[in-house]
Amino acid sequence: MRADQLTLQPASTPVDNARPRFGGILWQLARRTSALAMPLAGTRWFPVFGLVVHRGRRSGIERGTPVAVRRSGNGFVLALAFGAQVDWYRNLVAAGGGRIRWRGRGYPVGAPALVDRETAIAAFHPIQRLFLRLGGIDGFIVVREPGMDR
């Protein structure tokens, strides 16, 4: 099934109950390489990562965070590699959406919705799927462009 044909269904458990993912090798790697990934995320040369642009809940400052993302016909599927307590996710929820920069273009998106692992992982490229499985990533959300009802 191609990613643009994917119909995403919400998962039955709320994303707020996802266990924290801080610590470990994956977290340390992400913290050390985010400065390198930031200028590449969302560009057409680096489609593995998109840039989630969100406004801080308290500060109101707009920030960007590189996240594993894949386009689907309904918007974008994003990996919650470090759980639901990360600031970029909580900011998207609080604001009811934000923007995604992917492959050199910006897309406005609405509020995130949890998607079950098997449905979401099908949207990713096979190499991305391998790394998501190796990393034990089991939290995924979908954000849709305005006007996308499915």
C-alpha positions as CSV (number, residue, x, y, z in Angstrom):
1,M,0.0,0.0,0.0
2,R,1.4,3.4,-0.9
3,A,1.6,6.1,1.7
4,D,-0.7,8.4,-0.3
5,Q,-3.4,5.7,-0.2
6,L,-3.2,5.2,3.6
7,T,-6.3,5.8,5.6
8,L,-5.4,6.5,9.1
9,Q,-7.6,5.4,12.0
10,P,-7.2,6.8,15.5
11,A,-5.7,4.4,18.1
12,S,-7.8,3.2,21.0
13,T,-5.5,4.4,23.8
14,P,-4.8,8.1,24.4
15,V,-1.3,9.4,23.6
16,D,-1.0,11.1,27.0
17,N,-0.6,7.7,28.6
18,A,2.5,6.9,26.6
19,R,5.5,6.1,28.8
20,P,8.4,8.6,28.9
21,R,11.2,7.8,26.5
22,F,14.0,10.0,28.0
23,G,17.3,8.4,28.6
24,G,19.0,5.7,26.7
25,I,21.1,5.6,23.6
26,L,18.4,7.0,21.2
27,W,17.8,10.1,23.4
28,Q,21.6,10.8,23.7
29,L,22.1,10.4,20.0
30,A,19.2,12.7,19.2
31,R,20.4,15.4,21.6
32,R,23.9,15.3,20.1
33,T,22.9,15.3,16.5
34,S,19.9,17.8,16.6
35,A,22.2,20.7,15.7
36,L,23.3,18.9,12.6
37,A,19.8,17.7,11.7
38,M,18.1,21.2,12.2
39,P,19.4,22.8,9.0
40,L,18.7,19.7,6.9
41,A,15.3,18.8,8.4
42,G,12.4,19.7,6.0
43,T,14.6,20.2,3.0
44,R,14.1,18.3,-0.3
45,W,17.6,16.7,0.2
46,F,16.7,15.2,3.6
47,P,13.1,13.8,3.4
48,V,13.6,11.5,6.4
49,F,13.0,14.3,8.8
50,G,10.6,17.1,8.7
51,L,10.6,20.3,10.7
52,V,7.7,20.7,13.1
53,V,7.1,24.4,13.7
54,H,5.3,25.1,16.9
55,R,4.6,28.0,19.2
56,G,5.5,27.7,22.9
57,R,2.7,27.2,25.3
58,R,4.1,29.6,27.8
59,S,6.7,31.7,25.9
60,G,4.7,32.1,22.7
61,I,8.1,31.8,20.8
62,E,8.0,29.9,17.6
63,R,10.4,27.0,17.4
64,G,11.3,24.2,15.0
65,T,12.0,20.6,15.9
66,P,13.3,17.9,13.6
67,V,11.1,14.9,13.7
68,A,10.8,11.6,11.7
69,V,7.9,12.4,9.4
70,R,6.2,10.9,6.3
71,R,3.6,12.3,4.1
72,S,0.3,10.4,3.7
73,G,-2.7,11.3,1.7
74,N,-4.3,12.7,4.8
75,G,-1.5,14.9,6.0
76,F,1.6,13.7,7.8
77,V,2.5,10.8,10.1
78,L,5.0,11.7,12.8
79,A,6.9,9.5,15.2
80,L,6.8,10.2,18.9
81,A,10.2,8.8,19.5
82,F,10.5,10.2,23.1
83,G,6.8,9.9,24.2
84,A,4.0,12.3,24.5
85,Q,5.6,14.5,27.0
86,V,7.9,16.2,24.5
87,D,7.4,20.0,24.2
88,W,6.8,20.0,20.4
89,Y,3.9,17.6,20.8
90,R,2.4,19.4,23.8
91,N,2.7,22.7,22.0
92,L,0.8,21.3,18.9
93,V,-2.0,20.0,21.2
94,A,-2.3,23.3,23.1
95,A,-2.3,25.4,19.9
96,G,-4.5,23.1,17.9
97,G,-1.9,22.7,15.2
98,G,1.2,24.3,13.7
99,R,3.2,23.9,10.6
100,I,5.4,21.2,9.0
101,R,8.2,21.9,6.7
102,W,8.9,18.9,4.5
103,R,10.8,18.5,1.2
104,G,11.3,22.3,1.1
105,R,7.6,23.3,1.4
106,G,5.6,24.5,4.4
107,Y,2.2,23.0,5.3
108,P,-0.2,24.2,7.9
109,V,-1.5,21.4,10.0
110,G,-4.2,20.9,12.6
111,A,-4.2,19.3,16.0
112,P,-2.5,15.9,16.3
113,A,-4.3,12.6,16.7
114,L,-2.8,9.3,17.9
115,V,-2.5,6.6,15.4
116,D,-1.8,2.9,16.1
117,R,1.7,1.6,15.4
118,E,1.0,-0.8,12.5
119,T,-1.2,1.7,10.6
120,A,1.3,4.5,11.0
121,I,4.5,2.5,10.3
122,A,3.1,1.4,6.9
123,A,3.3,5.1,5.8
124,F,7.1,5.2,6.3
125,H,9.8,4.1,3.8
126,P,11.1,0.5,4.4
127,I,14.4,1.8,5.7
128,Q,12.7,4.2,8.0
129,R,10.5,1.3,9.2
130,L,13.6,-0.7,10.1
131,F,15.1,2.1,12.2
132,L,11.7,2.9,13.9
133,R,11.4,-0.8,14.8
134,L,15.1,-1.1,16.0
135,G,14.6,2.0,18.1
136,G,11.4,0.6,19.7
137,I,9.3,3.5,18.6
138,D,5.7,2.7,19.2
139,G,4.0,6.1,19.5
140,F,2.8,7.9,16.3
141,I,0.5,10.8,15.6
142,V,-1.1,12.1,12.5
143,V,-1.6,15.8,11.7
144,R,-3.8,16.8,8.8
145,E,-3.8,19.9,6.6
146,P,-6.9,22.1,7.1
147,G,-9.8,20.8,5.1
148,M,-8.6,17.2,5.2
149,D,-11.4,15.3,6.9
150,R,-10.1,11.7,6.6
